[in-house]
Amino acid sequence: MLRHGLPTSLLILSLFVSGLDDPALAQEAAAVSQCQAIAQSLPSVTFARYSPDRSDASFRLAAAEDGVVRLTLLGHSTFHIETPGGISIATDYSGYHRPPRTPDVVTMNKAHSTHYTLTPGPEIKTVLHGWGEEGQPADHDVVVGDTYIRNVTTDIRSGYGAMEPDGNSIFIFEVAGLCIGHLGHLHHELDDSDYAEIGRLDVVMVPVDGGLTMGADSMGRVVNRLRSAIILPMHRPGPQVTRFLDMFGAGFDRRYSDSATITVSLRSLPSKPQIVVLQGM
């Protein structure tokens, strides 16, 4: 992940890859996060199972600004993200809430079994765990098609109230000029270093559950600090959603959708933060 740095503002770096004998994998390609507020070093990223059009010698990481991303709430914390380049991503994937086609990428968090599975199936080519191995935090910098995916780790509660370091990941999807974040099973308020790593989020998926992740007040402070253009509640429907909405004043708009899907582009982002309650919440 990018962890330090110089301001990059809205920098978008196109990646040009040609002459790949094996298009499934290209090592040591450099990408600049367009979403991070601070970045001192370029990450190394892995191209994961992407087959570009052979008639084209190159492809772009950053799609045109008018590219449209579709986000569909499948249930609980699982969203289906469909990119302009045709990449399919399922967040906090447990195998229970499945998208209409096999996703190219799934992300997972292990706080509860409803957020991960250890047997996602071999047909899913890119599986990103929000937790690390052998005491090391998860560290993802992956480009799949037109999407750059990275993570910022946070801690989770474990047995007897203790905290397990780096057990959860906030996954960030950079596509079509947009910065889209999924907070996962966030158990604590973020600090300045977390916000610096996350950077700008145009769209954020927020667990709203009355305290299974964090209390409404704490989650409200995170949302206020992120100041995303579109806020999508997830996790648990019911009265806690109403309470969450009631926490925000005139600086936020609210909208109940009659669909589980929202389409987003850089050009269509509202100028005022908008909380959109999708069908199913």
N, C-alpha and C positions, 0 to 999 in steps of 0.2 A: 504494500500500500504506500501511497504518498503520505509521508508523515511530517515533513517539514517544508518550509519553502518560501519562495518569492511569490508575490501576488501574480495570479494568472488571469484574473478577471474572467472574461468569457472566451478565452482562447480555445480554439478547436484545432486539433492536429489531425489531418487526414493521413491515414496509413496506406502506403502503396506497397503491395506485395505482388511480385510477378515471378513466373518461372518456378512455381512450387511443384516438385515432383510428387509430394504428398501434401495435398491441400488441407489435410486434417490437422496438421501441426506445423507451426512456425515459431521458433524460439527467439527470444531476445529482441522482440519488436518493441519500440518505444511508443508510449502513448502519454499524452498530457491530459490530466483531468480538467475538464472545462468547468467543473462544479466546485472544486475546492477553493476556499478563500485563500489558503496559504499552501505553497508547494515549493520546496527547495530542490527536490531531486525527482528525476523521471523514474517511474517504476518499470520493471521488466514485466511484460505480460505474456501470457501463453495464448495462442490461438487454438481454440478448442472445437474440433469437429466441424469446421465450416468449409463448405465447398463453393468457392466463388465461381461465377459464370466464366467458363474457359474462353469465351469470346472476348472477355475483358481482361486486360493484363493487370488490372488493379481494382481495388475497391476502397470505399471510404468508411472510416469509423464513424464520422459525423455525417448524418444524412442531412438533406436540405431542411431548412428551417420550417418549411410548411409540411414536413412529414408528420403523419398522424400516428399516434400510439393508442392502442385500445387496451383498457384495463377492465377486467371483469372479476367481480367478487364471486368466487366459487363457493365459499363457505369458510367460516372461522377466520383463519389468517391466510388462507390460500387465495391469491389473486392469479389470474391468467393475464400475462402481459404479451401483447402481440405488437411487434415492431414493424416499421415501414418495410424493412428488408425481409420480412417473413419469419423472423425468429420468434419462437414460442417459449415463454418462461413461466414456470409455476413457483410461487413463493411459499415458504413454510410448508413444504410438500410432505404429506404423510401417506399418500396413496389413496386416501378416502375421498377427497374432493379432487376429481380429475378433470382436466380440460378436455375439450372435444377432440383434440388430437394429441398424440404423444409429444410432450414438450421437448425442445432441444436442450433446455437447461432447467434444473430444479435447484432451489436453495432450501436450506433446512436449519432449524434451531432445536435444541434438545431439551429445553426446559420441561416440556411435556410431550408425551407420545403423539399428541394430535398435531405436532409441528415437525415431525420427521419420520422417516422409515429407514431402516438399515437394508431394506430389500426393494429399492425403487424399480428395479427391472433393468436388464441389459440394453433395452431399446432406448433408454435415456442416456445420451452420450456424455452430458456434462452435469455432474452432481457436486454441488458446493455445500459442504458442511459449515455451519456457523461456529463450530467448536474445533479446536485443534487437537493434535495428538501429542502424546509424550510430554505433556506440560507446556507445550508451545501454543500460542494463540493462532487461530486460523488467519491466513494472510492470502487473500485472493486478489489477483489482478489478471483478469481474463477478458479477451475479446472474442465474442462469438457473433459472427456476421457483422451487423451494423451496431452492435451493442458492446460497450465496455462495462464490465461488472467488477466492483471492488467491495470491500467490507470494512467496517469499523467495529471492533469487538467491544462488548460490555460484559459486566458480571451478572451472574444469576444466583438466586437463592438455592441453596442445597439443603441437606438434612440439618435439622435442629437450628435453623435460622442462620447458619453460616453462609457466606458468599463464596461462590466458586468463580475465580477470576476467568474472564474471557470465555464464558460459557455460551454467550449469545453473540450474534452478529447483526448489526444494521447493514443490510445489503443496499447498495446504491447502483442504479442502472442508468448509464449515460447513453442516450439515444435520441436522434433527431433534434439535437440541440437542447434536450430536456435533461434535468437532473431529477430522478425518481427514486425515492427512498422508502424502504420497508423497515420499520423499527423492530420487527421480530417480537420476542417476548421480553421487552425491556423492563428491568426490575429496579432501576435506580435513575435518578436524575443525572443528566449529563453535565460534564464540566467543560471549561473553556477549551481544553485540548481535544475533547470529543467533538465539539462544534467546529473546531479548526479542521479536523480530519474530515468531517462530514461535508463542510462547505455549504454551498447553496443547494436547497432542495425545492424544486418547483412544485412537485407533487410528493406528498408524504402519506403513507399508510400507517395508521396509529391504532394500537390496541386500546380498546375502551371496554372495561370489564368490571369497574367498581373496586379494583384492588387486587385482582389475581396477578396482574403484572405490577402496576403502580396505582396508587390512589388517584382520583380524578384531579385533585389540586396539583399534584406533582406532574401528571401527564399534561395538564393545562399549561404549566410553566414551560415544559419542553416545546409544546406547539407554539406558544407565544414567541419563544426565542427563535425557533426555526423560521417562523413567518412565511410559510410556504403559500403559494398561490392557491393550491387545491389541497384540502385535507380530507382524507378518506378514512372514516372510522371502520374498525374491523374487530374481530375476536368474539365479542358477546353481544347479541342484540338484547333489547329490553330497556327498562327504565334508566339504566346507566348511560345510554346514548342520549336521552333527554337531558340528564344531569350534565353530561359533557357539553352539550350545545349551550346550556344555560350559563356556563362558566364564561362565555366569551361575549364581550360587549359589542358596541356599534362598529368596532373596527373589523368585524368579521361578518360576512354574509353566510346564510344557511340555506340549504336546498335539499329537499327530499326528492329522490329520483324514482321514477316508475320503472327503472331498468336496473339490472345488475352491472351494466356496462357503461363506462364513460370513455369518450374519445378526447384526446388531448393533443394539442400541438403548441409549439412555442408561440405562434401568432395568436392562438385562441385563449391563452392564459388570462384569467381575470386580473384586473389591476388591483382589486381588493381581495384579501384572503377569503376563500369560500370553503365552507365545510359542506361536503356533499355526502349525504346518507344514501348509499346505494340500496337497491332492493335486496332484501336478505338481512339487512341490519335494522 
